[in-house]
Amino acid sequence: MEDERHRAMLEHFGRLPATRRFHAAAVVLELLQSLELPPSPRVLDLGCGNGLGTFDVARAFPHARVLGLDPSPGQIEAARANLRDLPLTNVELSTGYVDNLVDNFDLVVLLQVIQFFENPVQELRKLRSRVAEGGFLLLSTGVLPEGSPGREFARGLLERFIPHTRHWFSESELRGVLGAAGFRVERVRPDPWRLREVNAERQAILAEELRRWGFGLEAVEPWMKAVYVLARAA
Ligand SMILES: C[S@@+](CC[C@H](N)C(=O)[O-])C[C@H]1O[C@@H](n2cnc3c(N)ncnc32)[C@H](O)[C@@H]1O
């Protein structure tokens, strides 16, 4: 059953568009700029998808060697096609999981991926073991508000917006997961979801959920956000 579920998830990711990002590039770049890395750092973008974020990191750190790793062969193929015409010589792309890693990294980027991990603490611990002394983790994911009914509404909406999601955390739960995996949170940058800007398919889902719960858009908007977390190997 778990294998079946995993296969369905990979098939879904394989069909994601080659030109769409699932993170806010400006927020990622702002946080990356605050980092002090060694002169020739090793960087991992785990769950790199179509590679657009990976290439930003490679441009931000031209002296870095950047590995984009993703379990979806379709996404890695898309990333290779996206890379083909770019003047970047410091990027390597590969299909795989955290278990396939042999190197250590000074920075790991994990953008909109943790929610798909089967066991987030376990996966993050494995990742932690691949982070060099003093190294960084930059992670983003959607977070749920702490209290009811915001939490239930946000979870229901995110699960419909983003198929194959396994976990949504509140900010404090996310901090707990990172702490349990051996990361110390240094910065948390919220990024509100602009619900008015979601695509037509999601507008229809949103309208249905608002009707079902009897909420107006203004009431639910403050509940919906992603966070960008900068953490350090503890
Ligand atoms: C929503 S996309 C995010 C892609 C990219 N990071 C971005 O922000 O645009 C999620 C990606 O996570 C990958 N993924 C799913 N499970 C994973 C796992 N266990 N380890 C690494 N990546 C995973 C998927 O294949 C998919 O490409």
The ligand as a Tripos MOL2 file, in Angstrom:
@<TRIPOS>MOLECULE
LIG
   27    29     1     0     0
SMALL
NO_CHARGES

@<TRIPOS>ATOM
      1 C1          6.1820   20.9310   -4.6360 C.3       1 LIG1
      2 S1          7.6000   20.2700   -5.4040 S.3       1 LIG1
      3 C2          8.8280   21.4810   -4.9630 C.3       1 LIG1
      4 C3          9.9010   21.6010   -6.0150 C.3       1 LIG1
      5 C4         10.9320   22.7140   -5.7740 C.3       1 LIG1
      6 N1         11.6610   22.4970   -4.5320 N.3       1 LIG1
      7 C5         10.2810   24.0660   -5.7470 C.2       1 LIG1
      8 O1         10.2220   24.6790   -4.6670 O.co2     1 LIG1
      9 O2          9.8240   24.5360   -6.7980 O.co2     1 LIG1
     10 C6          8.0150   18.9340   -4.3330 C.3       1 LIG1
     11 C7          9.1850   18.0890   -4.8080 C.3       1 LIG1
     12 O3          9.5660   17.2130   -3.7430 O.3       1 LIG1
     13 C8          9.9840   15.9910   -4.2970 C.3       1 LIG1
     14 N2          9.9050   14.9510   -3.2560 N.ar      1 LIG1
     15 C9          8.8410   14.2420   -2.8390 C.ar      1 LIG1
     16 N3          9.1860   13.3550   -1.9030 N.ar      1 LIG1
     17 C10        10.5200   13.5140   -1.6840 C.ar      1 LIG1
     18 C11        11.4880   12.8850   -0.8270 C.ar      1 LIG1
     19 N4         11.1460   11.9230    0.0020 N.pl3     1 LIG1
     20 N5         12.7710   13.3030   -0.9030 N.ar      1 LIG1
     21 C12        13.1230   14.2930   -1.7500 C.ar      1 LIG1
     22 N6         12.2660   14.9260   -2.5780 N.ar      1 LIG1
     23 C13        10.9840   14.5440   -2.5390 C.ar      1 LIG1
     24 C14         9.0130   15.7820   -5.4620 C.3       1 LIG1
     25 O4          9.4780   14.8470   -6.4070 O.3       1 LIG1
     26 C15         8.8480   17.1970   -6.0120 C.3       1 LIG1
     27 O5          9.7400   17.4620   -7.0690 O.3       1 LIG1
@<TRIPOS>BOND
     1     1     2 1
     2     2     3 1
     3     2    10 1
     4     3     4 1
     5     4     5 1
     6     5     6 1
     7     5     7 1
     8     7     8 2
     9     7     9 1
    10    10    11 1
    11    11    12 1
    12    11    26 1
    13    12    13 1
    14    13    14 1
    15    13    24 1
    16    14    15 ar
    17    14    23 ar
    18    15    16 ar
    19    16    17 ar
    20    17    18 ar
    21    17    23 ar
    22    18    19 1
    23    18    20 ar
    24    20    21 ar
    25    21    22 ar
    26    22    23 ar
    27    24    25 1
    28    24    26 1
    29    26    27 1
@<TRIPOS>SUBSTRUCTURE
     1 LIG1         1 GROUP 0 **** ****
